[in-house]
């Protein structure tokens, strides 16, 4: 991306809009019982919000990474152990949903109960990050 044409607000809005689209996709995947995909997209949703926050805080394009903890730390977010564990766990959804050697076991892990619990955590943390962006 060319930083000469950097419009901070447009970049932030892009990441938020894309995250909101992923939120809808996450819900659709849950409704269609594609639980592993739902959590995979949930990871993308959180990643994009953290990238919006990164842009807000750092006035530059976000790094090319899927590591949620790293994005949060580079955005100066104060994290307790619960938030750190959440970010590390959700980052694993990206790895487990993406790579074939992990996919099968991840799909077995993603029961309705497991997925529903994590979707609630994703929703809560989505609101938390959106509030950080608004501050």
N, C-alpha and C positions, 0 to 999 in steps of 0.2 A: 504494500500500500504506500502511496506517495504522501508523505507527511506535509508537503508543501500545500496541498489542498485539504488539509485537516480541518474539519468542522466538528469540534468537540461535541456539541449538542446533537448533531446529526448522527454521529457515530454511536453515542449513548442510546439515542432513540432506536437506531438499527438493532443493537443488541437486545434491548428491551422488547421490541416488537417480535424479533425472532424467538426470544425466550417465551413470549406469550403464545406464539404459534405452537411451540413445542409443548407448552402446558396443555393445550387442547389435544395435541397428538398423544400425549401421555395418557390423558383421560380416555381417548378413543381406543388406545391399545389395551387399557385396563378393561373397558367395556367389552372388547372383542376377545378377552381372555388370553391376550398375547402378553403375558406378565413380564417376561424377561425384556421384551422390547419396550414395554411401558417404563420400566426402571432405567433402561438404557437412554431413552428419550428424556426421562427425568434428570439424568445426569447432564444432558445437553442443556436443558432448561436452566439448571443452576449455574453451569459453566458460563452461559451467555450473560446471565445477570452479574456474575462476578467480573466478567470482562467489561460490562458497562460500568461497574463500580471502579475497576482499574482505570478506565479512561477518565472518569470523573476526578479521581484522586491524583493521577500521574500526568494528566494532560498529554497522553501519547497513546498510540495503538497498543492493545494488549499483546502479551507474548503468545506464541504459538505453542500452547500446552493444554492438556486436558486435566492437569493436576489441580484439583479444586483447592486444596490446602495451600499450595504454592501461590495460586492466584489471590486468595484471601490475604495471605501474608504480604504479598507484594502490593496489596491495596491498603495496607496498614490496619486491617481489621483486628481488633482485640478478640482473641478466641479463648474460651475456656476449654477444658478437656472434652466436654460433651460436643461442642461445635467442631473441634478438631476430629473427633471420632466420626461424626456425621460426614464431614468432608472427605475423609480418607475412605470411608465405607462407600460413599456414593461414587467416588472416583473408580472404585473396583467394579461398579456396575458397567462403566465404560469398557474396561478391559474384558470383563466376563461376557459382555454382550457382543463384543467386536471380534474376538479371536476364537476360531473354531475349536481349539483344544480346550477352552474353558466353557464354551457355549452350552454343551450338553449338560454338564454338571450344574451350571448356573440355571438352566431351564428347569431342572429338577428341584432346585432350591426355591424357585419362584412360585410357590403355592399362592393361592388366593390370600391366605392369612398373612404370609410373609410380605407379599406385594402390597396389600392394603395398608399394613403397618408402615412400610417405607414410603408409600404415597403420601400418607399423613405427615410424615417427617419432611418430605419434599415440599409439601404445601406450606407448612409452617416456616420453613427456612426460606422459601421463595418470598414470603411476606417480609421476613426479617431483612433479607438483602435488598428488596425493593425499598424498604424504609431507610436503609443506609444510603441508597442512591439519592433519595429525596432530601436527605439532611444537607 
